[in-house]
Amino acid sequence: MYLIWGIILISITLKAWIGQIIIALSPKVAAKIKITEPESNVDSTYFKDMHGEAIWDAMILWTLPAVGVLLIINDGLWPYFGLIGGGIYLYFAGRGIVSRMIMQRHGINLGESKLKLNFFLTLWGLTAIITIILAIDMFAV
């Protein structure tokens, strides 16, 4: 089961990490390949916040893909990384959803791909919760 979860974890969370790296390095390229909105389609403050968030996320979102690798190689450190990475991804998803909801309520233009972004943020949040539960379960054994 852990092998399968490791593969799932890598395939889901690697997209978040690589996407944030691309946005952090070149928001224009990210917009061209449609992983973010072009600056002209969104409020400028939101764009700057999104870019700053991507820079930070590029540095920390490696944790759950690393957990996937640790699960695949059956390394005993995975539950520790799972708790840390799960917490990071849960925060990442929760902050993303809630802050965007608040911005939207206040009339800040977030562009056209809000529904797609909320889907992925929810997926990453659920992935984080499952990983945290599995890690806690390992400590209970």
C-alpha positions in Angstrom: 0.0 0.0 0.0 2.8 2.4 0.9 4.5 1.8 -2.5 1.2 2.7 -4.3 0.8 5.8 -2.1 4.4 6.9 -2.8 3.7 6.7 -6.6 0.5 8.6 -6.2 2.1 11.2 -3.9 4.9 11.9 -6.4 2.6 12.1 -9.4 0.2 14.6 -7.6 2.6 16.8 -5.6 5.5 17.0 -8.1 3.1 19.0 -10.3 2.7 21.6 -7.5 6.4 21.9 -6.9 7.5 22.1 -10.5 4.6 24.5 -11.3 5.7 26.8 -8.5 9.3 26.7 -9.7 8.3 27.7 -13.2 6.1 30.5 -11.9 8.9 31.7 -9.6 11.5 31.7 -12.3 9.4 33.1 -15.1 5.8 34.1 -14.7 5.6 34.9 -18.4 6.6 31.3 -19.4 4.2 30.0 -16.7 1.4 32.0 -18.3 2.3 30.8 -21.8 2.0 27.1 -20.7 -1.2 28.0 -18.8 -0.1 27.1 -15.3 -0.9 30.7 -14.2 -2.7 33.7 -15.4 -0.9 36.4 -17.4 -0.3 39.6 -15.4 -2.7 41.5 -17.7 -5.6 39.2 -16.7 -5.4 39.7 -13.0 -5.1 42.4 -10.4 -1.5 43.6 -10.1 -1.4 43.1 -6.3 -2.7 39.5 -6.7 -0.1 38.8 -9.4 2.7 40.0 -7.2 1.4 38.0 -4.2 1.1 34.9 -6.4 4.7 35.4 -7.7 6.1 35.9 -4.2 4.2 32.8 -3.0 5.6 30.8 -5.9 9.2 31.8 -4.9 8.7 30.6 -1.4 6.8 27.5 -2.4 9.5 26.6 -4.9 11.8 26.3 -1.9 9.6 24.2 0.4 7.2 22.1 -1.7 9.8 19.4 -2.4 8.8 17.7 0.8 5.9 15.6 -0.3 7.5 14.4 -3.5 10.5 13.4 -1.2 8.0 11.5 1.0 6.9 9.7 -2.1 10.4 8.6 -2.9 11.0 7.6 0.7 7.8 5.5 0.6 8.9 3.8 -2.6 12.3 2.9 -1.2 10.7 1.9 2.2 12.8 4.3 4.2 11.8 4.7 7.9 12.2 8.5 7.8 9.1 8.9 5.6 6.6 9.5 8.5 8.7 12.4 9.8 8.9 14.0 6.4 5.2 13.1 5.9 4.1 15.1 8.9 6.3 18.1 7.9 5.4 17.9 4.2 1.8 17.2 4.9 1.6 20.2 7.1 3.3 22.4 4.5 0.9 21.2 1.7 -2.1 21.5 4.0 -1.2 25.1 4.7 -0.4 25.8 1.1 -3.8 24.5 0.0 -5.8 26.1 2.8 -4.1 29.5 2.5 -4.6 29.4 -1.3 -8.3 28.6 -1.1 -9.2 31.0 1.7 -7.1 34.0 0.6 -8.5 33.7 -2.9 -12.0 33.5 -1.6 -11.5 36.7 0.4 -9.9 38.5 -2.5 -12.7 37.5 -4.8 -15.3 38.7 -2.3 -13.6 42.1 -2.3 -13.6 42.4 -6.1 -10.0 41.6 -6.7 -9.6 40.2 -10.2 -8.1 36.7 -10.0 -8.4 35.8 -13.7 -10.3 33.1 -15.4 -8.8 29.8 -14.0 -10.2 30.1 -10.5 -12.1 26.8 -10.6 -9.1 24.8 -11.9 -6.9 26.3 -9.3 -9.3 25.5 -6.5 -9.6 21.9 -7.7 -5.8 21.4 -7.5 -5.5 23.2 -4.2 -8.2 20.9 -2.8 -6.5 17.8 -4.3 -3.2 18.8 -2.7 -4.9 19.5 0.6 -6.5 16.1 0.6 -3.2 14.5 -0.3 -1.6 16.2 2.6 -4.4 15.0 5.0 -4.1 11.4 3.9 -0.3 11.6 4.2 -0.5 13.0 7.7 -3.0 10.3 8.7 -0.7 7.5 7.3 2.3 9.0 9.1 0.5 9.2 12.4 -0.7 5.6 11.9 3.0 4.6 11.5 3.8 6.1 14.9 0.9 4.3 16.5 2.3 0.9 15.5 
